[in-house]
């Protein structure tokens, strides 16, 4: 029996950019350190579980030109593993592709980074015997669009074989299709385990002959990356059968919490509910030491009028953010997104023979007519600065997607109704 650890997408050096606005200083510091500390926890997991080796499947540094600190951290980690008798095998991915100009630094003896091409496989000895065969390829450019799997040599049948690959395997929603391949492609190569990187959540694409899995990233990097993040501890039994266990390594955990304002009557009810949710997140933090929350307020209720004022929402975020900072497990508020509706039945009012009814019917007509939607889209882009409109056109239809357009129209309808209702008073 032996074990190895599969991790990927460490994104060391991720700066979290503009997403840091409005966070207290402590939060900024903790978040910037979190990828490094999550990597430390991967190493701890390897040492605790007495792993024979660690495989790192790309996007280890956040940027190919991200300076020396992430590279040094990688080597420090590999050194700590080597000192514990554990080997490290790594490939670089689309974020940290190997190109001229990368810092030229030594790796400890027991670490091995697979190059961009002409790579040699490595045979790992465990207790003096040849046990595992490893192969991987690093990216030489960010935009790798070839199927790299086709370049993996056929492994010898008598050794346990691991293919380390940073790739979009099968359909990967929300991730670019770099080094595209299918689980069938990989299964046909003869390896026992495919240690994949690129997709940021743990995913087992196939659990038997071969096992094909993404470990996901070790630390959440943006508000959409909610829930636990970590690495896989893989155990290979003497008969070759594989079992794997997920080990949480994240230091800061993200939550998206939706609250229906329907049952809430008073501002105090809202405060109490949101604080309750913050405490629940702190309780459900798993391995993390701090939580970052995004609230999404939805539904129809009397508090809509209060929430329709951006100043109120700003003050609410500030107040809750301060409260959360003082918890034993800090809870920071990333944003409060308001998608609530007035406390009247807009659909019922749509039939009324008054100005509001007329407005609502018109809004509905725009949203349900292809020509109306096309006009709304044109109005949105016409309002933009030319450089933004150009950028948007380059990025494709995704930014003003059908879905986004409907959300904007719905928000516009609610805003219009709010104005007309307050004019009634
Ligand atoms: Mn990545």
Boltz pocket constraint, residues with backbone or C-beta under 6 A from the ligand:
constraints:
  - pocket:
      binder: B
      contacts: [[A, 9], [A, 58], [A, 59], [A, 95], [A, 198], [A, 199], [A, 200]]
      max_distance: 6.0
